[in-house]
Amino acid sequence: MTPLRCNYQAAAAARSSRNEHDAAVLSHRIGILQFYRGLYDEAREAVEEALAIYRSLDSESNIAVALHWLGVFAQARREFAEARRLYNESLDISRKLGEQRGIRIPPCMSWAGSPRIRAS
């Protein structure tokens, strides 16, 4: 069984048992796996589902992580203004929580000006 299929089955089980936290975490994982498969729309949908659950649970740390991943997805789709908005929202939450782990400036985003792509 593939990791993706395993996560889909576990997410379905979590939903049927009304375990919202696990359903969100598994949906989030599905989104990341879909992203790495190049399925950006599916990735975004899965992480948006997780984000909605995290918001309903008021799980701010998980909200920040989901927003960061949605920023990664937007950046991959070259939607730089949306990526910046999502990264900033994630950063604001992380700062409010006093979290330092995971706070970083994505390599192609400039805080002072418009987004730019750096040559590799």
Buried (B, 14 or more C-beta within 10 A) or exposed (E): EEEBEEBBEBBEEBBEEEBBEBBBBBBBBBBBBBBEEEBBEBBBBBBBBBBBBBBEEEBBBBBBBBBBBBBBBBBBEEBBEBBBBBBBBBBEBBEEEEBEEEEEEBEEBEEEEEBEEEEE
